[in-house]
Amino acid sequence: MKTKPRAKLGDAKNKVLLALENPKWRYRTASGIANEAHLDAKTVEEVLRNNPDLVRVSIAKSSNGSTLFASKKKISAVSDIWTAFKAVNKVRYG
């Protein structure tokens, strides 16, 4: 598998935040952002983890167990908890 070159962090931050703002998605995985932004996963993870003022780490996980991220502009803490609650109930009760 070919690895993507590491981008400058300022440029990478802008690309990651743009991917988080994509209206097609409420939540994103780091790998999904990396694919859309054409960045390596390590850079994306670094940007996501180092910007807690802009990025929400969801309490819910994706269907394969990956960590989900969202823009704090789009998803509030209460909305994230509600989404996780609905997902758990959907799994339990269908």
C-alpha positions in Angstrom: 0.0 0.0 0.0 1.4 3.4 -1.0 1.6 5.9 1.8 0.6 9.5 1.3 3.2 12.2 1.9 3.0 14.1 5.1 1.5 17.6 4.5 2.3 20.8 6.4 0.2 20.9 9.5 -1.5 24.3 8.7 -2.5 23.0 5.3 -3.5 19.6 6.8 -5.6 21.3 9.4 -7.6 23.2 6.8 -8.2 20.1 4.7 -9.3 18.1 7.8 -11.7 20.8 8.9 -13.1 21.1 5.4 -13.7 17.4 5.3 -15.5 17.6 8.7 -17.7 20.4 7.4 -18.8 18.2 4.4 -22.6 18.4 4.6 -22.8 14.8 3.3 -21.7 13.5 6.7 -22.5 14.2 10.3 -19.7 12.1 11.7 -16.4 11.0 10.1 -13.8 8.4 10.7 -10.1 9.4 10.5 -9.7 7.1 7.5 -12.7 8.7 5.7 -11.2 12.2 6.3 -7.8 11.0 5.2 -9.2 9.7 1.9 -11.2 12.8 1.2 -8.4 15.2 2.1 -5.7 13.1 0.4 -3.6 13.0 3.6 -2.0 10.1 5.5 -4.0 8.8 8.5 -1.3 9.7 11.0 -1.5 13.4 10.0 -5.3 13.4 10.2 -5.3 11.8 13.6 -2.8 14.4 14.8 -4.9 17.3 13.6 -8.1 15.8 15.0 -6.6 15.1 18.5 -4.8 18.5 18.7 -7.9 20.6 18.0 -10.4 19.9 20.7 -11.8 23.4 20.4 -12.9 22.6 16.8 -13.3 18.8 16.8 -15.7 16.7 18.7 -14.7 13.1 19.5 -17.9 11.2 19.6 -18.9 8.9 22.4 -20.4 6.6 19.7 -18.3 4.4 17.5 -18.8 3.4 13.9 -20.3 0.0 12.9 -16.7 -1.4 12.7 -15.6 0.2 16.1 -13.7 3.1 14.7 -13.7 6.4 16.5 -16.0 9.0 15.0 -15.3 12.7 14.8 -17.5 15.7 14.1 -17.1 19.4 13.7 -18.2 21.2 16.9 -19.9 23.7 14.6 -22.3 20.9 13.5 -22.7 18.6 16.5 -23.2 19.8 20.1 -22.4 17.6 23.1 -26.1 17.0 23.7 -26.7 16.0 20.1 -23.7 13.6 20.3 -25.1 11.9 23.4 -28.6 11.7 21.8 -27.2 10.1 18.7 -25.2 7.6 20.7 -28.4 6.8 22.8 -30.4 6.2 19.6 -27.7 4.0 18.1 -27.6 1.8 21.2 -31.4 1.5 21.3 -31.5 0.6 17.6 -29.0 -2.2 18.2 -30.9 -3.5 21.2 -34.5 -3.1 20.0 -34.2 -2.9 16.2 
